Amino acid sequence: MMLLALHIVAIGSVVGVTAYIAYYLGKKDGLNYAEKEQGKNGNIKISAEFEKK
């Protein structure tokens, strides 16, 4: 029974650490994605102004 409890705690720890790392990387990538979107929108505005001329 003690071995089962130890495995449950170990597996929970691994899942928790993996989820934390995935959240951290996703959060960082999400910030980069927002910056990329702003850059894309800026390019669209520039090309739209160019077409108007």
The first five atom37 places (N, CA, C, CB, O) and aatype in JSON, in Angstrom:
{
  "aatype": [12, 12, 10, 10, 0, 10, 8, 9, 19, 0, 9, 7, 15, 19, 19, 7, 19, 16, 0, 18, 9, 0, 18, 18, 10, 7, 11, 11, 3, 7, 10, 2, 18, 0, 6, 11, 6, 5, 7, 11, 2, 7, 2, 9, 11, 9, 15, 0, 6, 13, 6, 11, 11],
  "atom_mask": [
    [1, 1, 1, 1, 1],
    [1, 1, 1, 1, 1],
    [1, 1, 1, 1, 1],
    [1, 1, 1, 1, 1],
    [1, 1, 1, 1, 1],
    [1, 1, 1, 1, 1],
    [1, 1, 1, 1, 1],
    [1, 1, 1, 1, 1],
    [1, 1, 1, 1, 1],
    [1, 1, 1, 1, 1],
    [1, 1, 1, 1, 1],
    [1, 1, 1, 0, 1],
    [1, 1, 1, 1, 1],
    [1, 1, 1, 1, 1],
    [1, 1, 1, 1, 1],
    [1, 1, 1, 0, 1],
    [1, 1, 1, 1, 1],
    [1, 1, 1, 1, 1],
    [1, 1, 1, 1, 1],
    [1, 1, 1, 1, 1],
    [1, 1, 1, 1, 1],
    [1, 1, 1, 1, 1],
    [1, 1, 1, 1, 1],
    [1, 1, 1, 1, 1],
    [1, 1, 1, 1, 1],
    [1, 1, 1, 0, 1],
    [1, 1, 1, 1, 1],
    [1, 1, 1, 1, 1],
    [1, 1, 1, 1, 1],
    [1, 1, 1, 0, 1],
    [1, 1, 1, 1, 1],
    [1, 1, 1, 1, 1],
    [1, 1, 1, 1, 1],
    [1, 1, 1, 1, 1],
    [1, 1, 1, 1, 1],
    [1, 1, 1, 1, 1],
    [1, 1, 1, 1, 1],
    [1, 1, 1, 1, 1],
    [1, 1, 1, 0, 1],
    [1, 1, 1, 1, 1],
    [1, 1, 1, 1, 1],
    [1, 1, 1, 0, 1],
    [1, 1, 1, 1, 1],
    [1, 1, 1, 1, 1],
    [1, 1, 1, 1, 1],
    [1, 1, 1, 1, 1],
    [1, 1, 1, 1, 1],
    [1, 1, 1, 1, 1],
    [1, 1, 1, 1, 1],
    [1, 1, 1, 1, 1],
    [1, 1, 1, 1, 1],
    [1, 1, 1, 1, 1],
    [1, 1, 1, 1, 1]
  ],
  "atom_positions": [
    [[0.83, -1.19, 0.0], [0.0, 0.0, 0.0], [0.87, 1.26, 0.0], [-0.94, -0.01, 1.21], [0.57, 2.25, -0.67]],
    [[1.95, 1.2, 0.75], [2.88, 2.34, 0.8], [3.5, 2.58, -0.58], [3.99, 2.1, 1.85], [3.68, 3.72, -0.99]],
    [[3.81, 1.51, -1.28], [4.4, 1.63, -2.62], [3.42, 2.28, -3.59], [4.83, 0.24, -3.14], [3.81, 3.1, -4.42]],
    [[2.15, 1.92, -3.48], [1.12, 2.52, -4.33], [1.01, 4.03, -4.06], [-0.25, 1.83, -4.1], [0.94, 4.83, -5.0]],
    [[1.01, 4.4, -2.81], [0.94, 5.82, -2.45], [2.16, 6.57, -2.97], [0.82, 5.98, -0.92], [2.04, 7.7, -3.45]],
    [[3.32, 5.96, -2.87], [4.54, 6.59, -3.37], [4.47, 6.8, -4.88], [5.76, 5.73, -3.01], [4.89, 7.85, -5.38]],
    [[3.95, 5.82, -5.6], [3.82, 5.96, -7.05], [2.82, 7.07, -7.41], [3.37, 4.63, -7.68], [3.05, 7.84, -8.33]],
    [[1.73, 7.14, -6.67], [0.73, 8.18, -6.96], [1.33, 9.56, -6.75], [-0.51, 7.99, -6.05], [1.12, 10.47, -7.56]],
    [[2.08, 9.73, -5.68], [2.71, 11.02, -5.41], [3.76, 11.34, -6.48], [3.37, 11.03, -4.01], [3.84, 12.48, -6.94]],
    [[4.55, 10.35, -6.87], [5.59, 10.58, -7.88], [4.97, 10.95, -9.23], [6.46, 9.32, -8.03], [5.44, 11.87, -9.89]],
    [[3.94, 10.23, -9.63], [3.28, 10.52, -10.91], [2.64, 11.91, -10.86], [2.22, 9.44, -11.24], [2.71, 12.66, -11.83]],
    [[2.01, 12.24, -9.75], [1.41, 13.57, -9.61], [2.45, 14.67, -9.7], [0.0, 0.0, 0.0], [2.2, 15.72, -10.29]],
    [[3.61, 14.43, -9.12], [4.69, 15.42, -9.18], [5.18, 15.61, -10.61], [5.85, 15.01, -8.28], [5.4, 16.74, -11.04]],
    [[5.35, 14.53, -11.33], [5.81, 14.61, -12.72], [4.78, 15.35, -13.57], [6.07, 13.2, -13.3], [5.14, 16.2, -14.39]],
    [[3.51, 15.04, -13.38], [2.46, 15.71, -14.15], [2.42, 17.2, -13.8], [1.08, 15.06, -13.86], [2.27, 18.05, -14.68]],
    [[2.57, 17.52, -12.53], [2.56, 18.92, -12.11], [3.71, 19.71, -12.7], [0.0, 0.0, 0.0], [3.52, 20.83, -13.18]],
    [[4.9, 19.16, -12.66], [6.08, 19.85, -13.21], [5.93, 20.01, -14.72], [7.38, 19.07, -12.88], [6.26, 21.06, -15.26]],
    [[5.44, 18.98, -15.39], [5.24, 19.06, -16.84], [4.2, 20.13, -17.19], [4.79, 17.69, -17.4], [4.39, 20.9, -18.13]],
    [[3.12, 20.18, -16.43], [2.09, 21.19, -16.68], [2.63, 22.59, -16.44], [0.86, 20.94, -15.79], [2.32, 23.52, -17.2]],
    [[3.45, 22.76, -15.42], [4.03, 24.08, -15.12], [4.94, 24.52, -16.27], [4.83, 24.04, -13.8], [4.88, 25.67, -16.71]],
    [[5.77, 23.62, -16.75], [6.68, 23.95, -17.86], [5.88, 24.29, -19.11], [7.66, 22.78, -18.14], [6.2, 25.26, -19.81]],
    [[4.85, 23.5, -19.41], [4.04, 23.75, -20.6], [3.32, 25.09, -20.49], [3.02, 22.62, -20.8], [3.22, 25.82, -21.48]],
    [[2.82, 25.42, -19.31], [2.14, 26.7, -19.1], [3.12, 27.86, -19.29], [1.51, 26.76, -17.7], [2.79, 28.86, -19.93]],
    [[4.32, 27.71, -18.74], [5.33, 28.76, -18.85], [5.71, 28.99, -20.32], [6.58, 28.41, -18.03], [5.79, 30.13, -20.77]],
    [[5.94, 27.91, -21.05], [6.32, 28.04, -22.46], [5.16, 28.59, -23.28], [6.77, 26.69, -23.02], [5.37, 29.4, -24.19]],
    [[3.96, 28.17, -22.98], [2.79, 28.67, -23.7], [2.55, 30.14, -23.43], [0.0, 0.0, 0.0], [2.17, 30.89, -24.33]],
    [[2.77, 30.56, -22.2], [2.59, 31.96, -21.84], [3.61, 32.82, -22.57], [2.7, 32.15, -20.31], [3.29, 33.9, -23.08]],
    [[4.84, 32.35, -22.61], [5.9, 33.09, -23.29], [5.61, 33.16, -24.79], [7.28, 32.42, -23.04], [5.78, 34.21, -25.41]],
    [[5.18, 32.05, -25.37], [4.87, 32.01, -26.79], [3.65, 32.87, -27.1], [4.64, 30.56, -27.25], [3.57, 33.48, -28.17]],
    [[2.72, 32.91, -26.17], [1.53, 33.73, -26.36], [1.88, 35.21, -26.44], [0.0, 0.0, 0.0], [1.29, 35.95, -27.23]],
    [[2.84, 35.64, -25.63], [3.27, 37.04, -25.69], [3.95, 37.32, -27.02], [4.22, 37.36, -24.53], [3.74, 38.38, -27.6]],
    [[4.74, 36.39, -27.5], [5.39, 36.56, -28.81], [4.34, 36.6, -29.91], [6.4, 35.44, -29.07], [4.48, 37.36, -30.88]],
    [[3.3, 35.78, -29.77], [2.25, 35.74, -30.78], [1.53, 37.08, -30.87], [1.26, 34.61, -30.47], [1.21, 37.55, -31.96]],
    [[1.28, 37.69, -29.72], [0.6, 39.0, -29.71], [1.47, 40.04, -30.41], [0.29, 39.44, -28.26], [0.95, 40.87, -31.16]],
    [[2.77, 40.0, -30.17], [3.66, 40.95, -30.84], [3.69, 40.7, -32.34], [5.08, 40.86, -30.26], [3.73, 41.65, -33.13]],
    [[3.68, 39.44, -32.75], [3.67, 39.11, -34.17], [2.4, 39.61, -34.83], [3.82, 37.59, -34.39], [2.43, 40.13, -35.95]],
    [[1.26, 39.46, -34.14], [0.0, 39.93, -34.69], [0.0, 41.44, -34.88], [-1.16, 39.52, -33.78], [-0.51, 41.94, -35.88]],
    [[0.58, 42.17, -33.95], [0.66, 43.61, -34.1], [1.51, 43.97, -35.31], [1.23, 44.26, -32.82], [1.19, 44.91, -36.04]],
    [[2.58, 43.24, -35.53], [3.42, 43.48, -36.69], [2.69, 43.2, -37.98], [0.0, 0.0, 0.0], [2.83, 43.95, -38.95]],
    [[1.91, 42.13, -38.0], [1.13, 41.79, -39.2], [0.1, 42.87, -39.48], [0.44, 40.43, -39.03], [-0.08, 43.28, -40.63]],
    [[-0.58, 43.34, -38.45], [-1.58, 44.38, -38.65], [-0.94, 45.66, -39.15], [-2.35, 44.65, -37.35], [-1.53, 46.37, -39.98]],
    [[0.24, 45.97, -38.67], [0.94, 47.15, -39.15], [1.28, 47.03, -40.62], [0.0, 0.0, 0.0], [1.16, 48.0, -41.37]],
    [[1.69, 45.84, -41.04], [2.0, 45.62, -42.45], [0.76, 45.73, -43.31], [2.66, 44.27, -42.65], [0.81, 46.23, -44.43]],
    [[-0.36, 45.26, -42.8], [-1.61, 45.34, -43.55], [-2.01, 46.81, -43.73], [-2.74, 44.55, -42.84], [-2.44, 47.21, -44.81]],
    [[-1.86, 47.6, -42.67], [-2.21, 49.02, -42.76], [-1.31, 49.73, -43.77], [-2.1, 49.69, -41.39], [-1.79, 50.56, -44.55]],
    [[-0.03, 49.41, -43.77], [0.91, 50.04, -44.7], [0.55, 49.67, -46.13], [2.37, 49.63, -44.38], [0.54, 50.54, -47.01]],
    [[0.25, 48.39, -46.38], [-0.08, 47.97, -47.74], [-1.42, 48.56, -48.18], [-0.12, 46.45, -47.84], [-1.59, 48.87, -49.36]],
    [[-2.36, 48.73, -47.26], [-3.65, 49.33, -47.61], [-3.46, 50.8, -47.98], [-4.65, 49.21, -46.44], [-4.07, 51.28, -48.93]],
    [[-2.61, 51.5, -47.25], [-2.33, 52.9, -47.58], [-1.61, 53.0, -48.92], [-1.49, 53.57, -46.47], [-1.84, 53.94, -49.68]],
    [[-0.74, 52.05, -49.21], [-0.01, 52.05, -50.47], [-0.97, 51.85, -51.64], [1.07, 50.96, -50.47], [-0.81, 52.48, -52.69]],
    [[-1.96, 50.97, -51.47], [-2.92, 50.71, -52.54], [-3.83, 51.91, -52.79], [-3.76, 49.48, -52.21], [-4.3, 52.1, -53.91]],
    [[-4.09, 52.71, -51.75], [-4.95, 53.88, -51.92], [-4.29, 54.93, -52.79], [-5.3, 54.48, -50.55], [-4.98, 55.68, -53.49]],
    [[-2.97, 55.01, -52.77], [-2.25, 56.06, -53.51], [-2.23, 55.77, -54.96], [-0.85, 56.21, -53.03], [-1.68, 56.54, -55.74]]
  ]
}
